[in-house]
Amino acid sequence: MLAIIGGTGLDQLGNLKITHRQVIRTPYGEPSGALTFGTINQHEVMFLARHGYGHTIPPHEVNYRANLWALYEQGAKRVIAVASVGGIRSDLVPGTLVVPDQVIDYTHGRPFTYFDGRERLVTHVDFTEPYTRELRQQILTAAGLANEKCVDGGVYAATQGPRLETAAEINRLERDGADMVGMTGMPEASLARELSLSYATIAVVVNHAAGRGNSRNRVDLGTISTIAEPAMARVRSILGRVVESDGN
């Protein structure tokens, strides 16, 4: 089954016909909210709002382990995460949709692995390609079918939050090779890998990063929702094509 994790601007799916909601308990605590089960174009999916259904959980307090475990336990095989980001690269202007192919982790203090108990063997997972290639391609193909432009590839810088970055920090991220910046990309992606879940992200650029474009002097937080709302409608259209494409 396909699971969708909604981020800022996508705490519900308007094209999801809901069948039921289920509260899940996990060994890692409670997820961000009840899992929502339903269908998109008659294909079963499950949905979880990363920040809670009232958008009350900040990025550094999201229980990423519980979220991924709950989806895994309920039968998810693939996870598409939707995330709002700031554009660093000059062509990633507000309103752009991106399917990143790499991530750099700048977060700290977040429980980031399922393999942290002393009673367990040391376990390593390969993370050379943090996003599943086949699922990325499925999203890009679906975007083409939906006539929605989607940038193929980019480096996602995952920062701690909840504050936005300074212009100097964005300069540093750019020197490191980052193309976009967000606060929820990690450890979500690596936890999915530990559970052998296919995982990919649709990143929605909702603002220029600090010091870039019209955020040169300050990031206007008030305009983010006006960018996010139509962009998320495009994301929903792409997701609809994804679930149609494989008879999910």
C-alpha positions as CSV (number, residue, x, y, z in Angstrom):
1,M,0.0,0.0,0.0
2,L,1.1,3.6,-0.7
3,A,1.4,5.9,2.3
4,I,1.5,9.7,2.0
5,I,3.0,11.9,4.6
6,G,1.7,15.5,4.4
7,G,3.8,18.4,5.5
8,T,3.2,22.1,5.9
9,G,0.3,23.1,3.7
10,L,-0.9,19.5,3.2
11,D,-2.5,18.3,6.5
12,Q,-5.3,16.7,4.6
13,L,-5.9,15.3,1.1
14,G,-8.9,16.8,-0.6
15,N,-8.9,14.0,-3.2
16,L,-8.9,11.3,-0.6
17,K,-12.2,9.5,0.0
18,I,-11.9,8.6,3.6
19,T,-13.0,5.1,4.8
20,H,-11.7,5.2,8.4
21,R,-9.2,6.6,10.8
22,Q,-7.1,4.5,13.2
23,V,-5.2,5.4,16.3
24,I,-1.9,3.5,16.4
25,R,0.4,2.8,19.3
26,T,4.0,2.0,18.6
27,P,7.0,0.9,20.6
28,Y,8.4,4.4,20.0
29,G,5.4,6.3,21.3
30,E,2.5,8.0,19.5
31,P,2.7,9.1,15.9
32,S,1.7,12.6,14.9
33,G,-1.9,11.6,14.7
34,A,-4.3,8.9,13.7
35,L,-3.7,7.2,10.4
36,T,-6.3,8.1,7.8
37,F,-7.3,5.3,5.4
38,G,-9.1,5.8,2.2
39,T,-9.0,5.8,-1.6
40,I,-7.8,8.0,-4.4
41,N,-9.5,7.2,-7.7
42,Q,-10.6,3.9,-6.1
43,H,-7.1,2.9,-5.1
44,E,-6.3,2.4,-1.4
45,V,-3.8,4.7,0.4
46,M,-3.1,5.8,3.9
47,F,-2.3,9.3,5.0
48,L,-0.5,10.9,7.9
49,A,-0.1,14.6,8.7
50,R,3.5,15.0,9.8
51,H,2.8,18.0,12.0
52,G,-0.5,16.8,13.3
53,Y,-3.9,17.5,11.9
54,G,-4.0,20.9,13.5
55,H,-0.4,21.6,12.5
56,T,0.8,21.8,16.1
57,I,4.0,19.7,16.1
58,P,7.2,21.6,15.2
59,P,9.8,19.9,13.0
60,H,12.2,19.1,15.9
61,E,9.4,17.5,18.0
62,V,7.9,15.2,15.3
63,N,8.1,11.6,16.4
64,Y,9.6,10.4,13.2
65,R,10.2,6.9,14.5
66,A,6.6,6.4,15.6
67,N,5.3,7.8,12.3
68,L,7.3,5.5,10.0
69,W,6.8,2.5,12.3
70,A,3.0,3.1,12.3
71,L,2.9,3.2,8.5
72,Y,5.1,0.1,8.2
73,E,3.0,-1.8,10.7
74,Q,-0.2,-1.1,8.9
75,G,1.2,-2.5,5.6
76,A,2.8,0.4,3.8
77,K,5.4,-0.6,1.2
78,R,6.0,2.8,-0.3
79,V,6.0,6.2,1.3
80,I,5.8,9.6,-0.6
81,A,6.6,12.5,1.7
82,V,5.5,16.0,0.9
83,A,7.7,18.8,2.3
84,S,7.8,22.5,2.0
85,V,11.2,24.0,1.4
86,G,13.1,27.2,0.7
87,G,14.8,27.5,-2.6
88,I,18.6,28.0,-2.6
89,R,19.4,27.3,-6.2
90,S,18.4,30.2,-8.5
91,D,15.9,28.2,-10.6
92,L,14.1,26.9,-7.6
93,V,11.7,29.8,-7.2
94,P,8.5,29.8,-5.1
95,G,5.9,27.5,-6.6
96,T,8.5,25.0,-8.0
97,L,8.0,21.3,-7.4
98,V,11.1,19.2,-6.9
99,V,11.8,15.5,-6.5
100,P,15.2,15.6,-4.7
101,D,17.7,12.8,-5.1
102,Q,20.1,13.6,-2.3
103,V,20.0,14.9,1.3
104,I,22.5,16.5,3.7
105,D,21.6,16.1,7.4
106,Y,22.2,19.1,9.7
107,T,19.7,18.1,12.4
108,H,20.7,17.1,15.9
109,G,19.2,15.6,19.0
110,R,16.4,13.8,17.1
111,P,16.0,10.0,17.7
112,F,17.2,8.9,14.3
113,T,17.5,5.1,14.3
114,Y,15.7,1.9,15.3
115,F,19.0,0.2,16.0
116,D,20.0,2.0,19.2
117,G,19.5,-0.6,21.9
118,R,22.4,-2.2,23.6
119,E,20.7,-5.6,23.3
120,R,20.8,-5.4,19.5
121,L,23.6,-6.1,17.1
122,V,25.2,-3.0,15.5
123,T,23.4,-2.6,12.2
124,H,24.4,-0.4,9.2
125,V,22.2,0.5,6.2
126,D,23.4,1.7,2.9
127,F,22.3,5.3,2.3
128,T,24.2,6.2,-0.9
129,E,20.9,7.0,-2.6
130,P,18.6,8.2,0.2
131,Y,15.5,8.3,-2.0
132,T,14.3,5.2,-3.8
133,R,15.1,5.5,-7.5
134,E,12.1,3.7,-8.8
135,L,9.6,5.6,-6.7
136,R,11.2,8.9,-7.7
137,Q,10.8,8.0,-11.3
138,Q,7.2,7.0,-10.7
139,I,6.5,10.5,-9.3
140,L,8.2,12.2,-12.2
141,T,6.2,10.1,-14.7
142,A,3.0,10.8,-12.9
143,A,3.8,14.5,-13.0
144,G,4.2,14.3,-16.8
145,L,0.9,12.5,-17.1
146,A,-0.7,15.3,-14.9
147,N,0.9,18.0,-17.1
148,E,2.7,19.3,-14.0
149,K,6.3,20.5,-14.2
150,C,8.5,18.8,-11.6
151,V,12.3,19.3,-11.3
152,D,14.2,16.0,-11.4
153,G,16.8,16.0,-8.7
154,G,18.3,18.3,-6.2
155,V,20.0,18.2,-2.8
156,Y,17.8,18.7,0.2
157,A,19.5,20.3,3.3
158,A,17.6,19.2,6.4
159,T,18.0,21.7,9.2
160,Q,16.9,21.7,12.8
161,G,14.3,24.4,12.9
162,P,11.9,25.7,14.0
163,R,13.5,29.0,13.2
164,L,14.5,29.8,9.6
165,E,18.1,30.1,8.7
166,T,20.4,33.2,8.5
167,A,21.6,34.4,5.2
168,A,25.1,33.2,6.2
169,E,23.8,29.7,7.0
170,I,22.2,29.5,3.6
171,N,25.5,30.6,2.0
172,R,27.2,27.7,3.9
173,L,24.5,25.3,2.7
174,E,25.1,26.4,-0.9
175,R,28.8,25.9,-0.5
176,D,28.0,22.4,0.8
177,G,26.1,21.7,-2.4
178,A,22.5,22.1,-1.1
179,D,19.8,23.2,-3.6
180,M,16.9,23.6,-1.1
181,V,16.4,23.7,2.6
182,G,13.8,22.2,4.8
183,M,13.3,20.9,8.4
184,T,11.7,17.5,8.1
185,G,13.7,15.5,5.5
186,M,15.7,13.7,8.2
187,P,15.6,11.4,10.0
188,E,12.4,10.5,8.1
189,A,14.3,9.2,5.0
190,S,16.9,7.1,6.9
191,L,14.2,5.6,9.1
192,A,12.3,4.5,6.0
193,R,15.5,2.9,4.7
194,E,15.9,1.0,8.0
195,L,12.4,-0.4,7.6
196,S,13.1,-1.3,3.9
197,L,10.3,1.1,2.8
198,S,10.5,2.7,-0.6
199,Y,10.6,6.4,0.1
200,A,10.7,9.6,-2.0
201,T,9.9,13.2,-1.5
202,I,8.0,15.8,-3.4
203,A,9.5,19.1,-2.2
204,V,7.4,22.3,-2.7
205,V,9.4,25.5,-2.8
206,V,7.3,28.0,-0.9
207,N,9.9,30.8,-0.5
208,H,13.3,31.9,-1.5
209,A,15.8,30.9,1.2
210,A,17.2,33.7,3.4
211,G,19.4,36.1,1.4
212,R,18.0,34.9,-1.9
213,G,15.5,36.5,-4.3
214,N,12.7,38.4,-2.5
215,S,14.0,37.0,0.8
216,R,17.2,39.0,0.5
217,N,16.5,41.1,3.6
218,R,13.8,39.0,5.3
219,V,11.6,36.0,4.6
220,D,8.0,37.1,4.3
221,L,6.2,34.3,6.2
222,G,2.8,35.9,5.3
223,T,3.1,35.0,1.6
224,I,4.0,31.4,2.1
225,S,0.4,30.2,2.3
226,T,-0.5,32.0,-1.0
227,I,2.3,30.0,-2.7
228,A,1.6,26.7,-0.9
229,E,-2.1,26.4,-1.6
230,P,-2.0,26.2,-5.4
231,A,1.2,24.2,-5.3
232,M,-0.4,21.6,-3.1
233,A,-3.3,21.3,-5.5
234,R,-0.7,20.4,-8.1
235,V,0.8,17.9,-5.7
236,R,-2.6,16.2,-5.2
237,S,-2.9,15.9,-8.9
238,I,0.4,14.2,-9.2
239,L,-0.4,11.8,-6.3
240,G,-3.6,10.9,-8.0
241,R,-1.6,9.9,-11.1
242,V,0.8,7.9,-8.9
243,V,-1.9,5.7,-7.4
244,E,-3.5,5.2,-10.8
245,S,-0.2,4.2,-12.5
246,D,0.3,0.9,-10.8
247,G,-3.1,-0.2,-9.7
248,N,-2.2,0.4,-6.1
